[in-house]
């Protein structure tokens, strides 16, 4: 974290809001591709110093999400909020930097967006978003992030409502998952629905490295490649 503060300004007013691709397949990279390829209208993500952010700027979405991990609380930083707004982002709660995916989706819906990607970290939020999706005639792409430490029941519940999930260092996600598509083997990203699968395949088109596409039973989790301490 000290490295991220020093090199990328996380949690400071010098926070970098535009960054290059960090990994081939990450949550922010996938959302960036969805915006670039007109598969999404907007995204609901989180940024330190700002809280929940609504943005259809692919570069901003990547910049905010590329180096962030495990954020559960933050405080407003005026320079960060102004930088987001200068790039077309909408900070849901500038006074408090609240993290509120549900509020973000409702605000985006009020603004007329329909195809919305949103990141979540807990099953209750994911379940609520599916209810909102039906009530408001939306097309949500719900992406599970920061899954390390989820209990077995939490993992089983959250994957019922997700389109895509990152496995992080979660043993329970790895044990419970029955994906339609998988990218990566060490810290894989899994697609759980057809539209999640399609978004991952669109992301593959933008990855510059050679790619192997194959059919096989999933998940594929080589023991030697997994994080050392799965929880």
Secondary structure, DSSP 8 states (H G I E B T S, - for coil): -HHHHHHH-TTSTT--------SSS-HHHHHHHHHHTTS-SEEEEEETTTEEEEE--HHHHHHHHTT--S-------HHHHHHHHHTT-EETTTTTT---HHHHHHHHHHTT--EEEEEESSHHHHHHHHHHHHHTT-EEEEEE---TT--HHHHHHHTTT-SEEE-TT-HHHHHH---SEEE-SSS-EEE-SHHHHHHHHHHHHH--S-------SS----GGGS-SS--
